Amino acid sequence: MNWDAIGAVGQVLGSIAVFVTLGYLAIQVKHAQSEARRALSQGRGDGFRAMLEFECDPRIRNIDFRLRSALRQEGDLTHPLAALSKQTGVSPEEIGAIFWKEYGWWLYRVGIMSHADDLSAMERTMFDSAVRTNYGQPGPARFLHESMFKPQAHPDAVRYVEKLLAQPG
């Protein structure tokens, strides 16, 4: 074997190494983009949950309720929560507190739905079971899902919940 042949083999091996390195780099960039999206979603969720904690403070809720009541026209029962208050006898302030609690849960669940395929089998089963339980049985979560979240939520989130509710058990 002469030096030219050895040089040619070296160039071929070098070219293969470059392509392998580029392939590895492409995989790493894709992984980094996915993690950045996940971190952004997590950060948004954490920030929103912190705002919900503030929103659920009894003093803030009381002020908010009084202002909304003062600004609302008397007899306006077009809003699903106002109609629910009249139907059940539960005060609008109490229904508002439950709404914000359930809305916080909804946002938490939507954040997980977008990455559900990344959950372990056990975590996915537990998550899906909780979604079926909360939105499949009568109660505040189901009422709010049907009357407020479902009409306004992203279609992918609604499809995720509806697909789970259509499954047996």
C-alpha positions in Angstrom: 0.0 0.0 0.0 1.4 3.4 -1.0 1.1 6.7 0.7 -1.6 7.9 -1.8 -3.8 5.0 -0.9 -3.3 5.6 2.8 -4.1 9.3 2.3 -7.3 8.4 0.3 -8.5 6.0 3.1 -7.8 8.7 5.6 -9.8 11.2 3.7 -12.8 8.8 3.4 -12.6 8.1 7.1 -12.4 11.8 7.8 -15.5 12.5 5.6 -17.4 9.7 7.4 -16.5 11.2 10.7 -17.7 14.7 9.6 -21.1 13.2 8.5 -21.4 11.3 11.8 -20.6 14.5 13.7 -23.1 16.5 11.7 -25.8 13.9 12.4 -25.0 13.9 16.1 -25.1 17.7 16.1 -28.5 17.7 14.4 -29.9 15.3 17.0 -28.5 17.5 19.8 -30.0 20.7 18.3 -33.4 19.0 18.0 -33.2 17.8 21.6 -32.1 21.3 22.8 -35.1 22.9 20.9 -37.5 20.4 22.5 -36.1 21.1 26.0 -36.3 24.8 25.4 -40.0 24.5 24.5 -40.6 22.3 27.5 -38.8 24.8 29.8 -40.8 27.7 28.3 -44.0 25.8 28.9 -43.0 25.0 32.5 -42.0 28.6 33.2 -45.4 29.8 31.8 -47.2 27.3 34.0 -45.3 28.2 37.1 -45.8 31.9 36.6 -49.5 31.4 36.0 -49.9 29.2 39.0 -48.2 31.9 41.1 -50.7 34.5 39.8 -53.6 32.1 40.6 -52.3 31.9 44.1 -52.5 35.6 44.3 -55.9 35.6 42.6 -57.3 33.1 45.1 -56.3 35.2 48.1 -59.6 35.7 50.1 -59.0 39.4 50.4 -58.3 39.9 46.7 -61.3 37.6 45.8 -63.5 39.7 48.0 -62.4 43.0 46.4 -62.7 41.5 42.9 -66.2 40.2 43.6 -67.4 43.5 45.0 -66.0 45.4 42.0 -67.4 42.9 39.5 -70.8 43.1 41.2 -70.8 46.9 41.2 -69.9 47.0 37.5 -72.2 44.2 36.3 -75.8 45.0 35.3 -78.4 43.7 37.6 -80.0 40.5 36.5 -77.2 39.6 34.0 -77.4 35.8 34.1 -75.9 35.1 30.7 -72.6 34.0 32.1 -72.4 30.3 33.0 -71.1 31.0 36.5 -73.9 33.5 37.2 -76.5 31.0 36.0 -74.9 28.3 38.2 -75.1 30.5 41.2 -78.8 31.1 40.7 -79.4 27.4 40.0 -77.5 26.1 43.0 -77.7 28.8 45.6 -74.0 28.9 46.0 -72.7 32.5 46.2 -71.0 34.0 43.1 -68.0 34.7 45.3 -67.7 31.0 46.2 -68.3 29.9 42.6 -65.5 32.3 41.6 -63.1 30.7 44.0 -63.9 27.3 42.6 -63.6 28.6 39.1 -60.0 29.8 39.7 -59.1 26.6 41.4 -60.4 24.5 38.5 -58.9 26.9 36.0 -55.5 26.4 37.6 -55.9 22.7 37.4 -57.0 23.0 33.7 -53.9 25.0 32.9 -51.7 22.5 34.7 -53.2 19.6 32.8 -53.0 21.4 29.5 -49.2 21.9 30.1 -48.8 18.2 30.7 -51.1 17.2 27.7 -48.6 18.9 25.3 -45.8 16.6 26.6 -47.9 13.5 27.5 -45.9 11.3 25.2 -42.8 12.0 27.2 -44.3 10.7 30.5 -43.4 7.3 31.8 -46.1 4.6 31.4 -47.0 4.9 35.1 -47.2 8.7 35.0 -49.2 8.7 31.8 -51.7 6.2 33.3 -52.1 8.2 36.5 -52.5 11.5 34.5 -55.0 10.1 32.1 -57.0 8.5 34.9 -57.1 11.8 36.8 -58.3 13.6 33.7 -61.1 11.0 33.1 -62.1 11.2 36.8 -62.2 15.0 36.9 -63.9 15.7 33.6 -65.9 12.5 33.3 -67.9 12.7 36.5 -70.4 15.3 37.6 -68.9 18.1 39.5 -67.3 21.6 39.2 -64.5 20.4 36.9 -66.9 18.8 34.5 -69.3 21.7 34.5 -66.5 24.2 33.9 -64.9 22.0 31.2 -68.2 21.8 29.3 -69.4 25.3 29.8 -66.2 27.4 29.7 -63.0 25.5 29.0 -64.1 23.4 26.1 -65.6 26.2 24.0 -62.5 28.4 24.4 -59.6 25.9 24.8 -57.2 24.9 22.1 -58.7 22.1 20.0 -55.9 19.7 20.8 -56.5 20.0 24.5 -60.2 19.4 24.0 -59.6 16.4 21.8 -57.2 14.9 24.4 -59.9 15.1 27.1 -62.7 14.0 24.9 -60.7 11.0 23.6 -60.0 9.9 27.3 -63.7 10.4 28.2 -64.7 8.2 25.3 -62.6 5.3 26.5 -64.1 2.8 28.8 -63.2 2.8 32.5 
